[in-house]
């Protein structure tokens, strides 16, 4: 039985677009928090306590990576 998530995994451009949107939303949410607030970042199956700056930096790196992959797919 096919699910909606498995049917979208056949289109890498759509998956990357969704990942990009997810990272953009995460960065926007992190930027709206108070600077003294602690956040938790998922790494594998575990959540680790970190600062907003480190979490934002990590999300930005993932966003840049996803955008580069999408650009590479679009240029082919």
mmCIF file of the N, C-alpha and C atoms, coordinates in Angstrom:
data_MODEL
# 
_entry.id   MODEL 
# 
loop_
_atom_site.group_PDB 
_atom_site.id 
_atom_site.type_symbol 
_atom_site.label_atom_id 
_atom_site.label_alt_id 
_atom_site.label_comp_id 
_atom_site.label_asym_id 
_atom_site.label_entity_id 
_atom_site.label_seq_id 
_atom_site.pdbx_PDB_ins_code 
_atom_site.Cartn_x 
_atom_site.Cartn_y 
_atom_site.Cartn_z 
_atom_site.occupancy 
_atom_site.B_iso_or_equiv 
_atom_site.pdbx_formal_charge 
_atom_site.auth_seq_id 
_atom_site.auth_comp_id 
_atom_site.auth_asym_id 
_atom_site.auth_atom_id 
_atom_site.pdbx_PDB_model_num 
ATOM 1   N N  . UNK A 1 1  ? 0.844  -1.183 0.000   1.00 0.00 ? 1  UNK A N  1 
ATOM 2   C CA . UNK A 1 1  ? 0.000  0.000  0.000   1.00 0.00 ? 1  UNK A CA 1 
ATOM 3   C C  . UNK A 1 1  ? 0.886  1.242  0.000   1.00 0.00 ? 1  UNK A C  1 
ATOM 4   N N  . UNK A 1 2  ? 0.708  2.113  -0.952  1.00 0.00 ? 2  UNK A N  1 
ATOM 5   C CA . UNK A 1 2  ? 1.527  3.310  -1.074  1.00 0.00 ? 2  UNK A CA 1 
ATOM 6   C C  . UNK A 1 2  ? 0.960  4.426  -0.208  1.00 0.00 ? 2  UNK A C  1 
ATOM 7   N N  . UNK A 1 3  ? 1.865  5.166  0.409   1.00 0.00 ? 3  UNK A N  1 
ATOM 8   C CA . UNK A 1 3  ? 1.451  6.326  1.194   1.00 0.00 ? 3  UNK A CA 1 
ATOM 9   C C  . UNK A 1 3  ? 1.882  7.583  0.457   1.00 0.00 ? 3  UNK A C  1 
ATOM 10  N N  . UNK A 1 4  ? 1.375  8.690  0.909   1.00 0.00 ? 4  UNK A N  1 
ATOM 11  C CA . UNK A 1 4  ? 1.693  9.964  0.260   1.00 0.00 ? 4  UNK A CA 1 
ATOM 12  C C  . UNK A 1 4  ? 3.178  10.271 0.360   1.00 0.00 ? 4  UNK A C  1 
ATOM 13  N N  . UNK A 1 5  ? 3.807  9.940  1.484   1.00 0.00 ? 5  UNK A N  1 
ATOM 14  C CA . UNK A 1 5  ? 5.215  10.255 1.659   1.00 0.00 ? 5  UNK A CA 1 
ATOM 15  C C  . UNK A 1 5  ? 6.092  9.401  0.753   1.00 0.00 ? 5  UNK A C  1 
ATOM 16  N N  . UNK A 1 6  ? 5.698  8.155  0.500   1.00 0.00 ? 6  UNK A N  1 
ATOM 17  C CA . UNK A 1 6  ? 6.515  7.319  -0.363  1.00 0.00 ? 6  UNK A CA 1 
ATOM 18  C C  . UNK A 1 6  ? 6.358  7.716  -1.827  1.00 0.00 ? 6  UNK A C  1 
ATOM 19  N N  . UNK A 1 7  ? 5.208  8.263  -2.193  1.00 0.00 ? 7  UNK A N  1 
ATOM 20  C CA . UNK A 1 7  ? 5.019  8.671  -3.580  1.00 0.00 ? 7  UNK A CA 1 
ATOM 21  C C  . UNK A 1 7  ? 5.792  9.948  -3.890  1.00 0.00 ? 7  UNK A C  1 
ATOM 22  N N  . UNK A 1 8  ? 6.008  10.819 -2.908  1.00 0.00 ? 8  UNK A N  1 
ATOM 23  C CA . UNK A 1 8  ? 6.763  12.037 -3.148  1.00 0.00 ? 8  UNK A CA 1 
ATOM 24  C C  . UNK A 1 8  ? 8.256  11.773 -3.164  1.00 0.00 ? 8  UNK A C  1 
ATOM 25  N N  . UNK A 1 9  ? 8.702  10.664 -2.595  1.00 0.00 ? 9  UNK A N  1 
ATOM 26  C CA . UNK A 1 9  ? 10.132 10.389 -2.569  1.00 0.00 ? 9  UNK A CA 1 
ATOM 27  C C  . UNK A 1 9  ? 10.658 10.023 -3.947  1.00 0.00 ? 9  UNK A C  1 
ATOM 28  N N  . UNK A 1 10 ? 9.769  9.770  -4.920  1.00 0.00 ? 10 UNK A N  1 
ATOM 29  C CA . UNK A 1 10 ? 10.208 9.478  -6.276  1.00 0.00 ? 10 UNK A CA 1 
ATOM 30  C C  . UNK A 1 10 ? 10.615 10.749 -7.012  1.00 0.00 ? 10 UNK A C  1 
ATOM 31  N N  . UNK A 1 11 ? 10.224 11.905 -6.532  1.00 0.00 ? 11 UNK A N  1 
ATOM 32  C CA . UNK A 1 11 ? 10.586 13.176 -7.142  1.00 0.00 ? 11 UNK A CA 1 
ATOM 33  C C  . UNK A 1 11 ? 11.571 13.912 -6.234  1.00 0.00 ? 11 UNK A C  1 
ATOM 34  N N  . UNK A 1 12 ? 12.869 13.813 -6.528  1.00 0.00 ? 12 UNK A N  1 
ATOM 35  C CA . UNK A 1 12 ? 13.866 14.440 -5.642  1.00 0.00 ? 12 UNK A CA 1 
ATOM 36  C C  . UNK A 1 12 ? 13.743 15.960 -5.593  1.00 0.00 ? 12 UNK A C  1 
ATOM 37  N N  . UNK A 1 13 ? 13.278 16.585 -6.674  1.00 0.00 ? 13 UNK A N  1 
ATOM 38  C CA . UNK A 1 13 ? 13.133 18.043 -6.664  1.00 0.00 ? 13 UNK A CA 1 
ATOM 39  C C  . UNK A 1 13 ? 12.061 18.481 -5.668  1.00 0.00 ? 13 UNK A C  1 
ATOM 40  N N  . UNK A 1 14 ? 10.962 17.737 -5.627  1.00 0.00 ? 14 UNK A N  1 
ATOM 41  C CA . UNK A 1 14 ? 9.891  18.047 -4.690  1.00 0.00 ? 14 UNK A CA 1 
ATOM 42  C C  . UNK A 1 14 ? 10.354 17.837 -3.253  1.00 0.00 ? 14 UNK A C  1 
ATOM 43  N N  . UNK A 1 15 ? 11.081 16.752 -3.013  1.00 0.00 ? 15 UNK A N  1 
ATOM 44  C CA . UNK A 1 15 ? 11.608 16.483 -1.674  1.00 0.00 ? 15 UNK A CA 1 
ATOM 45  C C  . UNK A 1 15 ? 12.554 17.593 -1.227  1.00 0.00 ? 15 UNK A C  1 
ATOM 46  N N  . UNK A 1 16 ? 13.436 18.019 -2.120  1.00 0.00 ? 16 UNK A N  1 
ATOM 47  C CA . UNK A 1 16 ? 14.381 19.083 -1.770  1.00 0.00 ? 16 UNK A CA 1 
ATOM 48  C C  . UNK A 1 16 ? 13.659 20.404 -1.530  1.00 0.00 ? 16 UNK A C  1 
ATOM 49  N N  . UNK A 1 17 ? 12.630 20.679 -2.309  1.00 0.00 ? 17 UNK A N  1 
ATOM 50  C CA . UNK A 1 17 ? 11.854 21.904 -2.110  1.00 0.00 ? 17 UNK A CA 1 
ATOM 51  C C  . UNK A 1 17 ? 11.183 21.893 -0.739  1.00 0.00 ? 17 UNK A C  1 
ATOM 52  N N  . UNK A 1 18 ? 10.658 20.745 -0.341  1.00 0.00 ? 18 UNK A N  1 
ATOM 53  C CA . UNK A 1 18 ? 10.043 20.628 0.985   1.00 0.00 ? 18 UNK A CA 1 
ATOM 54  C C  . UNK A 1 18 ? 11.081 20.784 2.084   1.00 0.00 ? 18 UNK A C  1 
ATOM 55  N N  . UNK A 1 19 ? 12.272 20.203 1.901   1.00 0.00 ? 19 UNK A N  1 
ATOM 56  C CA . UNK A 1 19 ? 13.339 20.346 2.883   1.00 0.00 ? 19 UNK A CA 1 
ATOM 57  C C  . UNK A 1 19 ? 13.756 21.804 3.019   1.00 0.00 ? 19 UNK A C  1 
ATOM 58  N N  . UNK A 1 20 ? 13.871 22.489 1.893   1.00 0.00 ? 20 UNK A N  1 
ATOM 59  C CA . UNK A 1 20 ? 14.256 23.898 1.912   1.00 0.00 ? 20 UNK A CA 1 
ATOM 60  C C  . UNK A 1 20 ? 13.224 24.715 2.682   1.00 0.00 ? 20 UNK A C  1 
ATOM 61  N N  . UNK A 1 21 ? 11.951 24.478 2.411   1.00 0.00 ? 21 UNK A N  1 
ATOM 62  C CA . UNK A 1 21 ? 10.884 25.203 3.107   1.00 0.00 ? 21 UNK A CA 1 
ATOM 63  C C  . UNK A 1 21 ? 10.936 24.917 4.610   1.00 0.00 ? 21 UNK A C  1 
ATOM 64  N N  . UNK A 1 22 ? 11.175 23.657 4.985   1.00 0.00 ? 22 UNK A N  1 
ATOM 65  C CA . UNK A 1 22 ? 11.253 23.273 6.397   1.00 0.00 ? 22 UNK A CA 1 
ATOM 66  C C  . UNK A 1 22 ? 12.397 24.000 7.103   1.00 0.00 ? 22 UNK A C  1 
ATOM 67  N N  . UNK A 1 23 ? 13.560 24.072 6.450   1.00 0.00 ? 23 UNK A N  1 
ATOM 68  C CA . UNK A 1 23 ? 14.703 24.757 7.052   1.00 0.00 ? 23 UNK A CA 1 
ATOM 69  C C  . UNK A 1 23 ? 14.460 26.261 7.149   1.00 0.00 ? 23 UNK A C  1 
ATOM 70  N N  . UNK A 1 24 ? 13.807 26.838 6.144   1.00 0.00 ? 24 UNK A N  1 
ATOM 71  C CA . UNK A 1 24 ? 13.497 28.268 6.195   1.00 0.00 ? 24 UNK A CA 1 
ATOM 72  C C  . UNK A 1 24 ? 12.549 28.583 7.341   1.00 0.00 ? 24 UNK A C  1 
ATOM 73  N N  . UNK A 1 25 ? 11.562 27.731 7.553   1.00 0.00 ? 25 UNK A N  1 
ATOM 74  C CA . UNK A 1 25 ? 10.616 27.931 8.656   1.00 0.00 ? 25 UNK A CA 1 
ATOM 75  C C  . UNK A 1 25 ? 11.331 27.785 9.995   1.00 0.00 ? 25 UNK A C  1 
ATOM 76  N N  . UNK A 1 26 ? 12.205 26.788 10.105  1.00 0.00 ? 26 UNK A N  1 
ATOM 77  C CA . UNK A 1 26 ? 12.938 26.576 11.357  1.00 0.00 ? 26 UNK A CA 1 
ATOM 78  C C  . UNK A 1 26 ? 13.813 27.784 11.685  1.00 0.00 ? 26 UNK A C  1 
ATOM 79  N N  . UNK A 1 27 ? 14.476 28.345 10.674  1.00 0.00 ? 27 UNK A N  1 
ATOM 80  C CA . UNK A 1 27 ? 15.316 29.523 10.903  1.00 0.00 ? 27 UNK A CA 1 
ATOM 81  C C  . UNK A 1 27 ? 14.463 30.714 11.338  1.00 0.00 ? 27 UNK A C  1 
ATOM 82  N N  . UNK A 1 28 ? 13.317 30.891 10.718  1.00 0.00 ? 28 UNK A N  1 
ATOM 83  C CA . UNK A 1 28 ? 12.421 31.990 11.098  1.00 0.00 ? 28 UNK A CA 1 
ATOM 84  C C  . UNK A 1 28 ? 11.919 31.825 12.529  1.00 0.00 ? 28 UNK A C  1 
ATOM 85  N N  . UNK A 1 29 ? 11.582 30.604 12.895  1.00 0.00 ? 29 UNK A N  1 
ATOM 86  C CA . UNK A 1 29 ? 11.114 30.358 14.259  1.00 0.00 ? 29 UNK A CA 1 
ATOM 87  C C  . UNK A 1 29 ? 12.232 30.584 15.274  1.00 0.00 ? 29 UNK A C  1 
ATOM 88  N N  . UNK A 1 30 ? 13.430 30.137 14.953  1.00 0.00 ? 30 UNK A N  1 
ATOM 89  C CA . UNK A 1 30 ? 14.554 30.342 15.866  1.00 0.00 ? 30 UNK A CA 1 
ATOM 90  C C  . UNK A 1 30 ? 14.870 31.818 16.040  1.00 0.00 ? 30 UNK A C  1 
ATOM 91  N N  . UNK A 1 31 ? 14.742 32.588 14.965  1.00 0.00 ? 31 UNK A N  1 
ATOM 92  C CA . UNK A 1 31 ? 15.059 34.019 15.064  1.00 0.00 ? 31 UNK A CA 1 
ATOM 93  C C  . UNK A 1 31 ? 14.016 34.789 15.864  1.00 0.00 ? 31 UNK A C  1 
ATOM 94  N N  . UNK A 1 32 ? 12.837 34.211 16.068  1.00 0.00 ? 32 UNK A N  1 
ATOM 95  C CA . UNK A 1 32 ? 11.805 34.910 16.825  1.00 0.00 ? 32 UNK A CA 1 
ATOM 96  C C  . UNK A 1 32 ? 11.868 34.612 18.326  1.00 0.00 ? 32 UNK A C  1 
ATOM 97  N N  . UNK A 1 33 ? 12.785 33.742 18.743  1.00 0.00 ? 33 UNK A N  1 
ATOM 98  C CA . UNK A 1 33 ? 12.910 33.402 20.162  1.00 0.00 ? 33 UNK A CA 1 
ATOM 99  C C  . UNK A 1 33 ? 13.777 34.409 20.895  1.00 0.00 ? 33 UNK A C  1 
ATOM 100 N N  . UNK A 1 34 ? 13.605 34.484 22.220  1.00 0.00 ? 34 UNK A N  1 
ATOM 101 C CA . UNK A 1 34 ? 14.473 35.313 23.052  1.00 0.00 ? 34 UNK A CA 1 
ATOM 102 C C  . UNK A 1 34 ? 15.870 34.723 23.040  1.00 0.00 ? 34 UNK A C  1 
ATOM 103 N N  . UNK A 1 35 ? 16.888 35.571 23.044  1.00 0.00 ? 35 UNK A N  1 
ATOM 104 C CA . UNK A 1 35 ? 18.271 35.102 22.916  1.00 0.00 ? 35 UNK A CA 1 
ATOM 105 C C  . UNK A 1 35 ? 18.717 34.244 24.098  1.00 0.00 ? 35 UNK A C  1 
ATOM 106 N N  . UNK A 1 36 ? 18.087 34.391 25.261  1.00 0.00 ? 36 UNK A N  1 
ATOM 107 C CA . UNK A 1 36 ? 18.489 33.609 26.422  1.00 0.00 ? 36 UNK A CA 1 
ATOM 108 C C  . UNK A 1 36 ? 17.791 32.254 26.493  1.00 0.00 ? 36 UNK A C  1 
ATOM 109 N N  . UNK A 1 37 ? 16.870 32.011 25.577  1.00 0.00 ? 37 UNK A N  1 
ATOM 110 C CA . UNK A 1 37 ? 16.094 30.776 25.604  1.00 0.00 ? 37 UNK A CA 1 
ATOM 111 C C  . UNK A 1 37 ? 16.927 29.594 25.107  1.00 0.00 ? 37 UNK A C  1 
ATOM 112 N N  . UNK A 1 38 ? 16.764 28.445 25.755  1.00 0.00 ? 38 UNK A N  1 
ATOM 113 C CA . UNK A 1 38 ? 17.449 27.229 25.347  1.00 0.00 ? 38 UNK A CA 1 
ATOM 114 C C  . UNK A 1 38 ? 16.568 26.453 24.393  1.00 0.00 ? 38 UNK A C  1 
ATOM 115 N N  . UNK A 1 39 ? 17.192 25.870 23.390  1.00 0.00 ? 39 UNK A N  1 
ATOM 116 C CA . UNK A 1 39 ? 16.454 25.076 22.408  1.00 0.00 ? 39 UNK A CA 1 
ATOM 117 C C  . UNK A 1 39 ? 17.036 23.673 22.359  1.00 0.00 ? 39 UNK A C  1 
ATOM 118 N N  . UNK A 1 40 ? 16.273 22.768 21.784  1.00 0.00 ? 40 UNK A N  1 
ATOM 119 C CA . UNK A 1 40 ? 16.723 21.391 21.608  1.00 0.00 ? 40 UNK A CA 1 
ATOM 120 C C  . UNK A 1 40 ? 16.779 21.098 20.122  1.00 0.00 ? 40 UNK A C  1 
ATOM 121 N N  . UNK A 1 41 ? 17.884 20.476 19.717  1.00 0.00 ? 41 UNK A N  1 
ATOM 122 C CA . UNK A 1 41 ? 18.091 20.169 18.309  1.00 0.00 ? 41 UNK A CA 1 
ATOM 123 C C  . UNK A 1 41 ? 18.181 18.657 18.138  1.00 0.00 ? 41 UNK A C  1 
ATOM 124 N N  . UNK A 1 42 ? 17.488 18.138 17.145  1.00 0.00 ? 42 UNK A N  1 
ATOM 125 C CA . UNK A 1 42 ? 17.476 16.709 16.903  1.00 0.00 ? 42 UNK A CA 1 
ATOM 126 C C  . UNK A 1 42 ? 18.725 16.302 16.128  1.00 0.00 ? 42 UNK A C  1 
ATOM 127 N N  . UNK A 1 43 ? 19.398 15.280 16.630  1.00 0.00 ? 43 UNK A N  1 
ATOM 128 C CA . UNK A 1 43 ? 20.565 14.716 15.973  1.00 0.00 ? 43 UNK A CA 1 
ATOM 129 C C  . UNK A 1 43 ? 20.376 13.210 15.974  1.00 0.00 ? 43 UNK A C  1 
ATOM 130 N N  . UNK A 1 44 ? 19.993 12.662 14.839  1.00 0.00 ? 44 UNK A N  1 
ATOM 131 C CA . UNK A 1 44 ? 19.638 11.244 14.790  1.00 0.00 ? 44 UNK A CA 1 
ATOM 132 C C  . UNK A 1 44 ? 18.279 11.056 15.428  1.00 0.00 ? 44 UNK A C  1 
ATOM 133 N N  . UNK A 1 45 ? 18.206 10.180 16.417  1.00 0.00 ? 45 UNK A N  1 
ATOM 134 C CA . UNK A 1 45 ? 16.946 9.962  17.133  1.00 0.00 ? 45 UNK A CA 1 
ATOM 135 C C  . UNK A 1 45 ? 16.923 10.653 18.485  1.00 0.00 ? 45 UNK A C  1 
ATOM 136 N N  . UNK A 1 46 ? 17.954 11.430 18.794  1.00 0.00 ? 46 UNK A N  1 
ATOM 137 C CA . UNK A 1 46 ? 18.062 12.082 20.096  1.00 0.00 ? 46 UNK A CA 1 
ATOM 138 C C  . UNK A 1 46 ? 17.991 13.595 19.956  1.00 0.00 ? 46 UNK A C  1 
ATOM 139 N N  . UNK A 1 47 ? 17.531 14.239 21.021  1.00 0.00 ? 47 UNK A N  1 
ATOM 140 C CA . UNK A 1 47 ? 17.498 15.695 21.074  1.00 0.00 ? 47 UNK A CA 1 
ATOM 141 C C  . UNK A 1 47 ? 18.579 16.176 22.026  1.00 0.00 ? 47 UNK A C  1 
ATOM 142 N N  . UNK A 1 48 ? 19.319 17.197 21.604  1.00 0.00 ? 48 UNK A N  1 
ATOM 143 C CA . UNK A 1 48 ? 20.384 17.756 22.416  1.00 0.00 ? 48 UNK A CA 1 
ATOM 144 C C  . UNK A 1 48 ? 20.111 19.221 22.695  1.00 0.00 ? 48 UNK A C  1 
ATOM 145 N N  . UNK A 1 49 ? 20.395 19.641 23.906  1.00 0.00 ? 49 UNK A N  1 
ATOM 146 C CA . UNK A 1 49 ? 20.214 21.031 24.304  1.00 0.00 ? 49 UNK A CA 1 
ATOM 147 C C  . UNK A 1 49 ? 21.323 21.861 23.661  1.00 0.00 ? 49 UNK A C  1 
ATOM 148 N N  . UNK A 1 50 ? 20.952 22.993 23.098  1.00 0.00 ? 50 UNK A N  1 
ATOM 149 C CA . UNK A 1 50 ? 21.928 23.851 22.432  1.00 0.00 ? 50 UNK A CA 1 
ATOM 150 C C  . UNK A 1 50 ? 21.464 25.302 22.504  1.00 0.00 ? 50 UNK A C  1 
ATOM 151 N N  . UNK A 1 51 ? 22.255 26.184 21.956  1.00 0.00 ? 51 UNK A N  1 
ATOM 152 C CA . UNK A 1 51 ? 21.885 27.599 21.923  1.00 0.00 ? 51 UNK A CA 1 
ATOM 153 C C  . UNK A 1 51 ? 21.160 27.897 20.610  1.00 0.00 ? 51 UNK A C  1 
ATOM 154 N N  . UNK A 1 52 ? 20.474 29.011 20.592  1.00 0.00 ? 52 UNK A N  1 
ATOM 155 C CA . UNK A 1 52 ? 19.757 29.426 19.393  1.00 0.00 ? 52 UNK A CA 1 
ATOM 156 C C  . UNK A 1 52 ? 20.737 29.670 18.249  1.00 0.00 ? 52 UNK A C  1 
ATOM 157 N N  . UNK A 1 53 ? 21.888 30.265 18.554  1.00 0.00 ? 53 UNK A N  1 
ATOM 158 C CA . UNK A 1 53 ? 22.870 30.570 17.521  1.00 0.00 ? 53 UNK A CA 1 
ATOM 159 C C  . UNK A 1 53 ? 23.393 29.295 16.860  1.00 0.00 ? 53 UNK A C  1 
ATOM 160 N N  . UNK A 1 54 ? 23.699 28.269 17.658  1.00 0.00 ? 54 UNK A N  1 
ATOM 161 C CA . UNK A 1 54 ? 24.208 27.013 17.104  1.00 0.00 ? 54 UNK A CA 1 
ATOM 162 C C  . UNK A 1 54 ? 23.135 26.304 16.286  1.00 0.00 ? 54 UNK A C  1 
ATOM 163 N N  . UNK A 1 55 ? 21.904 26.326 16.769  1.00 0.00 ? 55 UNK A N  1 
ATOM 164 C CA . UNK A 1 55 ? 20.807 25.684 16.042  1.00 0.00 ? 55 UNK A CA 1 
ATOM 165 C C  . UNK A 1 55 ? 20.539 26.414 14.730  1.00 0.00 ? 55 UNK A C  1 
ATOM 166 N N  . UNK A 1 56 ? 20.574 27.733 14.747  1.00 0.00 ? 56 UNK A N  1 
ATOM 167 C CA . UNK A 1 56 ? 20.366 28.523 13.537  1.00 0.00 ? 56 UNK A CA 1 
ATOM 168 C C  . UNK A 1 56 ? 21.483 28.265 12.536  1.00 0.00 ? 56 UNK A C  1 
ATOM 169 N N  . UNK A 1 57 ? 22.706 28.203 13.011  1.00 0.00 ? 57 UNK A N  1 
ATOM 170 C CA . UNK A 1 57 ? 23.844 27.927 12.137  1.00 0.00 ? 57 UNK A CA 1 
ATOM 171 C C  . UNK A 1 57 ? 23.712 26.561 11.479  1.00 0.00 ? 57 UNK A C  1 
ATOM 172 N N  . UNK A 1 58 ? 23.309 25.566 12.248  1.00 0.00 ? 58 UNK A N  1 
ATOM 173 C CA . UNK A 1 58 ? 23.126 24.222 11.717  1.00 0.00 ? 58 UNK A CA 1 
ATOM 174 C C  . UNK A 1 58 ? 22.019 24.184 10.670  1.00 0.00 ? 58 UNK A C  1 
ATOM 175 N N  . UNK A 1 59 ? 20.904 24.843 10.954  1.00 0.00 ? 59 UNK A N  1 
ATOM 176 C CA . UNK A 1 59 ? 19.798 24.893 10.001  1.00 0.00 ? 59 UNK A CA 1 
ATOM 177 C C  . UNK A 1 59 ? 20.218 25.615 8.723   1.00 0.00 ? 59 UNK A C  1 
ATOM 178 N N  . UNK A 1 60 ? 21.007 26.678 8.860   1.00 0.00 ? 60 UNK A N  1 
ATOM 179 C CA . UNK A 1 60 ? 21.465 27.431 7.691   1.00 0.00 ? 60 UNK A CA 1 
ATOM 180 C C  . UNK A 1 60 ? 22.375 26.573 6.820   1.00 0.00 ? 60 UNK A C  1 
ATOM 181 N N  . UNK A 1 61 ? 23.244 25.782 7.443   1.00 0.00 ? 61 UNK A N  1 
ATOM 182 C CA . UNK A 1 61 ? 24.120 24.885 6.684   1.00 0.00 ? 61 UNK A CA 1 
ATOM 183 C C  . UNK A 1 61 ? 23.298 23.845 5.932   1.00 0.00 ? 61 UNK A C  1 
ATOM 184 N N  . UNK A 1 62 ? 22.285 23.290 6.595   1.00 0.00 ? 62 UNK A N  1 
ATOM 185 C CA . UNK A 1 62 ? 21.428 22.302 5.946   1.00 0.00 ? 62 UNK A CA 1 
ATOM 186 C C  . UNK A 1 62 ? 20.632 22.943 4.811   1.00 0.00 ? 62 UNK A C  1 
ATOM 187 N N  . UNK A 1 63 ? 20.186 24.173 5.011   1.00 0.00 ? 63 UNK A N  1 
ATOM 188 C CA . UNK A 1 63 ? 19.452 24.903 3.977   1.00 0.00 ? 63 UNK A CA 1 
ATOM 189 C C  . UNK A 1 63 ? 20.347 25.145 2.763   1.00 0.00 ? 63 UNK A C  1 
ATOM 190 N N  . UNK A 1 64 ? 21.573 25.590 3.004   1.00 0.00 ? 64 UNK A N  1 
ATOM 191 C CA . UNK A 1 64 ? 22.501 25.844 1.902   1.00 0.00 ? 64 UNK A CA 1 
ATOM 192 C C  . UNK A 1 64 ? 22.805 24.557 1.137   1.00 0.00 ? 64 UNK A C  1 
ATOM 193 N N  . UNK A 1 65 ? 22.964 23.462 1.851   1.00 0.00 ? 65 UNK A N  1 
ATOM 194 C CA . UNK A 1 65 ? 23.228 22.169 1.224   1.00 0.00 ? 65 UNK A CA 1 
ATOM 195 C C  . UNK A 1 65 ? 22.045 21.731 0.354   1.00 0.00 ? 65 UNK A C  1 
ATOM 196 N N  . UNK A 1 66 ? 20.838 21.866 0.872   1.00 0.00 ? 66 UNK A N  1 
ATOM 197 C CA . UNK A 1 66 ? 19.647 21.478 0.113   1.00 0.00 ? 66 UNK A CA 1 
ATOM 198 C C  . UNK A 1 66 ? 19.483 22.357 -1.123  1.00 0.00 ? 66 UNK A C  1 
ATOM 199 N N  . UNK A 1 67 ? 19.755 23.653 -1.000  1.00 0.00 ? 67 UNK A N  1 
ATOM 200 C CA . UNK A 1 67 ? 19.648 24.554 -2.144  1.00 0.00 ? 67 UNK A CA 1 
ATOM 201 C C  . UNK A 1 67 ? 20.680 24.194 -3.212  1.00 0.00 ? 67 UNK A C  1 
ATOM 202 N N  . UNK A 1 68 ? 21.883 23.831 -2.783  1.00 0.00 ? 68 UNK A N  1 
ATOM 203 C CA . UNK A 1 68 ? 22.923 23.439 -3.743  1.00 0.00 ? 68 UNK A CA 1 
ATOM 204 C C  . UNK A 1 68 ? 22.535 22.161 -4.478  1.00 0.00 ? 68 UNK A C  1 
ATOM 205 N N  . UNK A 1 69 ? 21.947 21.206 -3.760  1.00 0.00 ? 69 UNK A N  1 
ATOM 206 C CA . UNK A 1 69 ? 21.507 19.956 -4.391  1.00 0.00 ? 69 UNK A CA 1 
ATOM 207 C C  . UNK A 1 69 ? 20.390 20.229 -5.408  1.00 0.00 ? 69 UNK A C  1 
ATOM 208 N N  . UNK A 1 70 ? 19.449 21.105 -5.028  1.00 0.00 ? 70 UNK A N  1 
ATOM 209 C CA . UNK A 1 70 ? 18.349 21.444 -5.929  1.00 0.00 ? 70 UNK A CA 1 
ATOM 210 C C  . UNK A 1 70 ? 18.865 22.157 -7.171  1.00 0.00 ? 70 UNK A C  1 
ATOM 211 N N  . UNK A 1 71 ? 19.801 23.057 -6.990  1.00 0.00 ? 71 UNK A N  1 
ATOM 212 C CA . UNK A 1 71 ? 20.388 23.787 -8.125  1.00 0.00 ? 71 UNK A CA 1 
ATOM 213 C C  . UNK A 1 71 ? 21.114 22.811 -9.054  1.00 0.00 ? 71 UNK A C  1 
ATOM 214 N N  . UNK A 1 72 ? 21.793 21.843 -8.477  1.00 0.00 ? 72 UNK A N  1 
ATOM 215 C CA . UNK A 1 72 ? 22.501 20.842 -9.277  1.00 0.00 ? 72 UNK A CA 1 
ATOM 216 C C  . UNK A 1 72 ? 21.510 20.008 -10.088 1.00 0.00 ? 72 UNK A C  1 
ATOM 217 N N  . UNK A 1 73 ? 20.383 19.627 -9.463  1.00 0.00 ? 73 UNK A N  1 
ATOM 218 C CA . UNK A 1 73 ? 19.358 18.870 -10.179 1.00 0.00 ? 73 UNK A CA 1 
ATOM 219 C C  . UNK A 1 73 ? 18.725 19.684 -11.293 1.00 0.00 ? 73 UNK A C  1 
ATOM 220 N N  . UNK A 1 74 ? 18.512 20.970 -11.035 1.00 0.00 ? 74 UNK A N  1 
ATOM 221 C CA . UNK A 1 74 ? 17.882 21.831 -12.035 1.00 0.00 ? 74 UNK A CA 1 
ATOM 222 C C  . UNK A 1 74 ? 18.804 22.085 -13.224 1.00 0.00 ? 74 UNK A C  1 
ATOM 223 N N  . UNK A 1 75 ? 20.118 22.027 -13.013 1.00 0.00 ? 75 UNK A N  1 
ATOM 224 C CA . UNK A 1 75 ? 21.054 22.300 -14.089 1.00 0.00 ? 75 UNK A CA 1 
ATOM 225 C C  . UNK A 1 75 ? 21.288 21.075 -14.975 1.00 0.00 ? 75 UNK A C  1 
ATOM 226 N N  . UNK A 1 76 ? 20.815 19.935 -14.565 1.00 0.00 ? 76 UNK A N  1 
ATOM 227 C CA . UNK A 1 76 ? 21.028 18.721 -15.360 1.00 0.00 ? 76 UNK A CA 1 
ATOM 228 C C  . UNK A 1 76 ? 20.049 18.619 -16.486 1.00 0.00 ? 76 UNK A C  1 
# 
